[in-house]
Amino acid sequence: MIIPAIMLGDRDGRSPNHKTPIRYFKLRNSGAAVIHFLIKDSAGGRTVWEGGPTLAAGSDDVVDLSSTPGIEKGNSYRFGAYVTAGRNATDDHDHPVDFNNDVVGVWTWSGTTIAGSKVKFEGYERFQKKPPAMMEIERLQSKISFIISRMEDGGVEENAMKEIEICAKNSSLMLMDVMTEHDMEATIHVRNSMPREPKL
């Protein structure tokens, strides 16, 4: 889970300055296509790495650059998104990487498979691990999105709909468990915070 609204690093009053080294790369999909993570060299010409979690429209995820192939601390890279249909885009600025921190660089992709692929740097957040249950839910939802994208591209497998049904069911059950656990914790917190009746 990423703690929102905690922005780090220097700013010029209008936009982040791209100078704070990051260890984590967060990508948000505000477009209309399924995308993957993309990292290019500091000049923006050579692709260093692409892949990672599959992001459906409206979703986001984070990759740890310290365990990403081809990424070296002390170097700078351009971060962006790769669209399944073949289009890609990176931010216009290179950004330094350092594995000895917990800083997340946040980028947002917008566009479609046929036009206007753009990536914007949003700023910095601090990293905090997601609960295992939420990570599994997101994995199942990403798998559903990937299967649907294959179906739209004509690569329909015989048991695709059955697999979507199973993933959706498992994801819903896990989400209900998470919500139930959250409700119980909230109830206990409220109960413990209520003023007690004075003893007579």
Stockholm file with secondary structure:
# STOCKHOLM 1.0

chainA/1-200         MIIPAIMLGDRDGRSPNHKTPIRYFKLRNSGAAVIHFLIKDSAGGRTVWEGGPTLAAGSDDVVDLSSTPGIEKGNSYRFGAYVTAGRNATDDHDHPVDFNNDVVGVWTWSGTTIAGSKVKFEGYERFQKKPPAMMEIERLQSKISFIISRMEDGGVEENAMKEIEICAKNSSLMLMDVMTEHDMEATIHVRNSMPREPKL
#=GR chainA/1-200 SS CBCTTCCCSCBCSSSBCSCSCBSEEEEEECSSSCEEEEEEETTSCSEEEEEEEEECTTCEEEEEGGGSTTCCTTCEEEEEEEETTSCEEECSSCEEBCSSSCEEEEEEEECCSSSCCEEEEEEEEEBCCCCHHHHHHHHHHHHHHHHHHHHHTTCCCTTHHHHHHHHHHHHHHHHHHHHHHHHHHHHHHHHHHSCCCCCC
#=GC SS_cons         CBCTTCCCSCBCSSSBCSCSCBSEEEEEECSSSCEEEEEEETTSCSEEEEEEEEECTTCEEEEEGGGSTTCCTTCEEEEEEEETTSCEEECSSCEEBCSSSCEEEEEEEECCSSSCCEEEEEEEEEBCCCCHHHHHHHHHHHHHHHHHHHHHTTCCCTTHHHHHHHHHHHHHHHHHHHHHHHHHHHHHHHHHHSCCCCCC
//
